[in-house]
């Protein structure tokens, strides 16, 4: 254990120790020749010796009396701090540690910061050891300090650049939720800043890029992928007046639709388009006459490239200072620009995704409201239709009675004509009401189908019998039209038995036949055919009508779709584009298929198939 040094009240003993210490030291010329700062302290911390490097490092020539100050006073004047900028008391800085007998080795040097007497901020790495005599008596201490101010700043700068690069990389791979993106867009719209200088993505990017590249001024412009027009995104490092001017210039260029390819410096433009970073010296004679309102001497422009696509450019300079850009800086600028391009492209894709999801949500909500409306409308319409239908049936019965009485009365001829006229009117009214009922039923089915509540009562059915019943009903509804049926004869042939809802199959056949009647002339026949093909039963309805263009045929099954340019030829013109969509849903839900073959001016054949039960 080193012995404690004597108290400060014994200056005569200290002087004796100081002389003994200096007698043991190498020549002063050796210490002067050392590249590091050397200081020798007495047993009470007094400063006995400093070489030239030390005097320059601590600025001792600015205050020669500093060396006469006490140990604690010198610590306060230099504002000694640790590497984290925490103030150190006199007993914790290197002099106090050395005089307590501690050796500070090169493996674990003391890193300290202080303010030199000339006012400059310094960072030093200190090593040292206590000095003792043969008996172990403490004589003082020697400290060697190395100026690492530049190295420390470089390390700090590298750390900041690394953190900024990591933040940029994190911005590429971490995606906010669509809800957050939509909230940001709404906030930007309210503030009117979607393309303003405070664009949140551009501003964040420019802060990170500036930290990485260590420049004073930086600007980012993005390139429209379709038109190639450059749009300013963000800028930093300019004075408020310069920034206003910069934005005005950028907006004027945007209004003119200027592209990178339009610059007079085609060689530079081609380099950027090829993904190469370039440095420009505006002191060069060819740029001396060009406008330079920002006093730029040298600048660097890096393209934001992903693959072979240019998304924009980053330009930077050192606020009017001449800076020679190294090859490493060009490479770093290229890396930063590529990261920036990834961030911008990811942000664009996120916003497009959020917009698409918002549109999909709005469409879903609209569909739900439409389904609700269809259901309500269909139910509300069915009530008056039921009343009208009941009254019509009552009128038909009364008309039949009146017609019978007219035939038996003396005025039979006139009354009979009136009765027949009334019968005709009521018959047309009944047919119109039947068509209206079908439309309302279709609306109700569509609302049920879209809500997933379309009912199916599956049972074994004879496909030929169901089709025959539907055809007979249409023959009665349209007695003036010819509707033929070609179906297997029974019991001579094996019946076509399928598992299906008979009412829904009847609905499909009826829809096919009524469409054939509407879109063919009143004299054209409609042909219905039922047959077996393999394990499936088929039903087709053919007409000699207007036909459907080939490009329109895939769309006839879509909801609310009406073929443009095709009008009803005969019968009612009522149609909402619901029937065929219901047909394909009904058949496909029962395991079948639908289809159409058609030729314009010749006619159309609509068919469907259902799987049959084994014989």
Secondary structure by P-SEA (a helix, b strand, c coil): ccccccccccaaaaaaaaaaaaaacccaaaaaaccbbbbbbccccccccccaaaaaaaccccccccccccaaaaaaaacccccccccccccccaaaaaaacccccccccccbbbbcccbbbbbbbbbbbbbbccccccccbbbbbbbaaaaaaaaaaaaaaaaaaaaaaaaacccccaaaaaaaaaaaaaacccccccaaaaaaaaaaaaaaacccbbbbbbbcccccbbbbcccccccaaaaaaaaaaaaaaaaaccccccccaaaaaaaaaabbbbbbccccccccccccccccccbbbbbbccccccccccccccccccccccaaaaaaaaaaaaaaaaaaaaaaaaaaaaaaaaaaaaaaaaaaaaaaaaaaaaaaaaaaaaaaaaaaaaaaaaaaaaaaaaaaccaaaaaaaaaaaaaaaaaaaaaaaaaaaaaaaaaaaaaaaaacccccccccccaaaaaaaaaaaaaaacccbbbbbbbbcccccccccccccaaaaaaaaaaaaaaaaaaccccbbbbbbbbbcccbbbbbbbbcccccccccccccccccccccccccccccccccccaaaaaaaaaaaaccccccccccccccccbbbbbbccc
